[in-house]
Structures are given as C-alpha cells and as structure tokens.
C-alpha cells in the first residue's frame, strides 16, 4: 500500500521506491498494482487541487476588492516564506524593484518611498510591512545616527523633537 504524501513529488517518490522494491523482488504484478494506485491517487489529488483552485477563484471574485487584495497579499506572504528564490511568487517583483532602485535618482527614491508609505498606511496589511521597512531604514543608518535617534525616544515611546 502506498503511503500518501502531501505533495505530488512525495507521492511519486514513494511510488517509485515501492515499484523498485517490487521489481527487485521479481513481483511485476505488484509493481504494476503500485503504479496504478499511484496514478489513481495522483488523479484524485489533481481533482482536489482543481476544485480548491476554482473555489478560491470564486471567493476572490466575490470578495470586495480591498478584502481580496488584503487576503491575497497575506497568502503570498505566507506561501512565499522559505521557498527557494526562483520559486518565490514575489521574486520577479523584488528583482524589478531592485533594478529600478539601482537606476533611480535620490529624488525619485525619496518620493516613491514616501508615496508607498502613505499608501501602506491605508492598506489592511500595511502595518507589518511598514514595520519591516522601518527596521530596514533604521538598519541602514550609521551606528552613531541610530544611537542619536534612540536617545530622542523617551521610555514611554514618545519621540522628542523633530529632525
């Protein structure tokens, strides 16, 4: 009996190993049965996957655009975590942004960054992204400037002064 894996690759790898074991024992009929079982499970997984994709598509189409964007952004963030760079859903977006940032003037960088931060303030999932951007911006400062900045924040978290 094939041990069902959570992905097509794991199912295929399990079936391949079991078929190889059966063939090594000279059990051609058993190998054929395992292969047929694996094909049937792969077809069932494909149907489940297609059904889930159709339900997801319908849910996105029925949702308010702001809600759909928020949910899809969260899903991309969650699904993208830990994947190899070439398979990450946002890889191309990040590469394009990095390319543009490399050729943009300082004035363009400042204006687009400020506009993006203002837009993120109204986005449902904007707070975690703004925190990540703030941490990146803070990390980009020289140590002396980081210490000076922190010295201006009192224990209650209130920033003292401007500049």
HELIX and SHEET records of a PDB file:
HELIX    1   1 UNK A    8  UNK A   24  1                                  17    
HELIX    2   2 UNK A   28  UNK A   62  1                                  35    
HELIX    3   3 UNK A   65  UNK A   80  1                                  16    
HELIX    4   4 UNK A   85  UNK A   87  5                                   3    
HELIX    5   5 UNK A   91  UNK A  103  1                                  13    
HELIX    6   6 UNK A  106  UNK A  122  1                                  17    
HELIX    7   7 UNK A  126  UNK A  139  1                                  14    
HELIX    8   8 UNK A  143  UNK A  151  1                                   9    
END                                                                             
